[in-house]
Amino acid sequence: MQARRCAVLVIEPRERLDFDLARLTQGGSGIEMMLDSFALAAHLDEEQTLDDDEVRILGKLSPENWVDFDALAAEHPQEVLQSLVSKGLLLCDSPAHAKLRHADEIVRAGHWKGLSAIVQRHTRWGGVDTLEAERRFGEETDRPFLDRLGTPEPPVRERVESGQRMALGKPADSALESLIRQRVTCRNWDTSRPVSAQDFAHTLYRTFAARAVSDQPGIDVMKRAVPSAGGLHPTEAYLLVQNVEGVAPGLYHYHPIDHALEPLGEVAAAETQALALRLVAGQRHFMKAHVLVVLASRFRRTFWKYRNHAKAYRAVILDAGHLSQTLYLAAAERGLAAFITAAVNERDIEQLFGLDPMQEGVLAVSGFGWRGAEQVDEAEFDPLGSVWRNSV
Ligand SMILES: Cc1cc2nc3c(=O)[nH]c(=O)nc-3n(C[C@H](O)[C@H](O)[C@H](O)COP(=O)(O)O)c2cc1C
């Protein structure tokens, strides 16, 4: 049997509090600080705790060369090697390891910068309910928010005295300014009114559609409404449609060149909100949006050019921001409202749409629909009274 270490691995020493009743009875506080080592691997969802021998030996195993397991066992304690095999960090060429090897191969083929791969793999959530967590946190501490956190950093870092600032003229109102003012993150939805097929198509077109495709031989590059590193536009829109005229509730992929929907499965109308709630990690104020849009990036599309590149992952994340802002403005143009959230259950979304996290990573969930008449679910931030005129 041949073996080699996984491709991308970070070992993080982390301190935790350990409580021991015996220490308490001996007169101490009972609390001791413990240092553990955690292995974060780019092909594994779960982190693994390591003992000192495992840390030491991991540092000696090649991630490139397959080596005969018996030869490794001649150099290192067999029980330590076996433990690393069982933790999925030392990969074998046996059929039993096929799934792990496949996950590792995906990382290798993806041209990932190691640290970016670790961030992508290990910042994903599954089954998290953020509102429930907030409620529990609120119950555990009765101190007001500001007391707990202190005041935030000021809104501006002022570099000179106010008298030294060069005042700039303000632009006149314009169509763009008016759309910008309508852009208020929506947390209250009017479920009694479906989004029309036309408004739905409009919003998707403005945000995601290719206006043109360049005809460089072998490299199809889309021209979209937003900029993208290398013009590669890795970010796809996956939809959970809840309430759109003429579009059955369900899962879809948007095709940006054909400006068309690819149906991926119907969802019973009565079940879409519960599904939406799971995707947005329990944020009830987003679950009734008429359309939820998962922004998922095909890393390989960008990393094809920016291989093992320190900036590539950041560039992909920036793409999602551009698309989100354009979605807000495109929705506003039709009188619709939009939202974005990064607090999402990536693992649940991957499962739903069949996405591998290292090939097509969920970066955020956005969405749009009709704003409700009242702020019942959650307050919105509209100090200008642009959309909540009566509330100012
Ligand atoms: C990257 C990103 C993540 C966000 N995540 C959340 C979120 O998890 N939940 C939420 O209610 N709003 C979220 N928002 C919306 C912000 O809370 C909102 O933009 C902010 O309150 C300012 O309000 P405005 O968008 O109406 O100006 C997010 C916005 C961005 C850009």
PDBQT file of the ligand as one rigid body, heavy atoms in Angstrom, charges set to zero:
ROOT
HETATM    1  C1  LIG A 401     -21.534  41.026   3.070  1.00  0.00    +0.000 C 
HETATM    2  C2  LIG A 401     -22.819  41.417   3.750  1.00  0.00    +0.000 A 
HETATM    3  C3  LIG A 401     -23.374  40.549   4.667  1.00  0.00    +0.000 A 
HETATM    4  C4  LIG A 401     -24.587  40.850   5.275  1.00  0.00    +0.000 A 
HETATM    5  N1  LIG A 401     -25.145  39.947   6.124  1.00  0.00    +0.000 NA
HETATM    6  C5  LIG A 401     -26.361  40.208   6.678  1.00  0.00    +0.000 A 
HETATM    7  C6  LIG A 401     -26.990  39.273   7.529  1.00  0.00    +0.000 A 
HETATM    8  O1  LIG A 401     -26.444  38.221   7.820  1.00  0.00    +0.000 OA
HETATM    9  N2  LIG A 401     -28.209  39.546   8.018  1.00  0.00    +0.000 N 
HETATM   10  C7  LIG A 401     -28.846  40.718   7.735  1.00  0.00    +0.000 A 
HETATM   11  O2  LIG A 401     -29.984  40.908   8.203  1.00  0.00    +0.000 OA
HETATM   12  N3  LIG A 401     -28.269  41.642   6.933  1.00  0.00    +0.000 NA
HETATM   13  C8  LIG A 401     -27.043  41.416   6.398  1.00  0.00    +0.000 A 
HETATM   14  N4  LIG A 401     -26.460  42.332   5.572  1.00  0.00    +0.000 N 
HETATM   15  C9  LIG A 401     -27.145  43.600   5.295  1.00  0.00    +0.000 C 
HETATM   16  C10 LIG A 401     -26.601  44.681   6.194  1.00  0.00    +0.000 C 
HETATM   17  O3  LIG A 401     -27.042  44.446   7.508  1.00  0.00    +0.000 OA
HETATM   18  C11 LIG A 401     -27.108  46.035   5.675  1.00  0.00    +0.000 C 
HETATM   19  O4  LIG A 401     -26.456  46.310   4.471  1.00  0.00    +0.000 OA
HETATM   20  C12 LIG A 401     -26.837  47.128   6.694  1.00  0.00    +0.000 C 
HETATM   21  O5  LIG A 401     -27.648  46.969   7.813  1.00  0.00    +0.000 OA
HETATM   22  C13 LIG A 401     -27.087  48.520   6.106  1.00  0.00    +0.000 C 
HETATM   23  O6  LIG A 401     -28.408  48.625   5.637  1.00  0.00    +0.000 OA
HETATM   24  P1  LIG A 401     -28.712  48.995   4.120  1.00  0.00    +0.000 P 
HETATM   25  O7  LIG A 401     -28.208  47.885   3.270  1.00  0.00    +0.000 OA
HETATM   26  O8  LIG A 401     -30.204  49.112   4.058  1.00  0.00    +0.000 OA
HETATM   27  O9  LIG A 401     -27.998  50.280   3.835  1.00  0.00    +0.000 OA
HETATM   28  C14 LIG A 401     -25.239  42.074   4.978  1.00  0.00    +0.000 A 
HETATM   29  C15 LIG A 401     -24.656  42.956   4.063  1.00  0.00    +0.000 A 
HETATM   30  C16 LIG A 401     -23.459  42.621   3.449  1.00  0.00    +0.000 A 
HETATM   31  C17 LIG A 401     -22.875  43.573   2.450  1.00  0.00    +0.000 C 
ENDROOT
TORSDOF 0
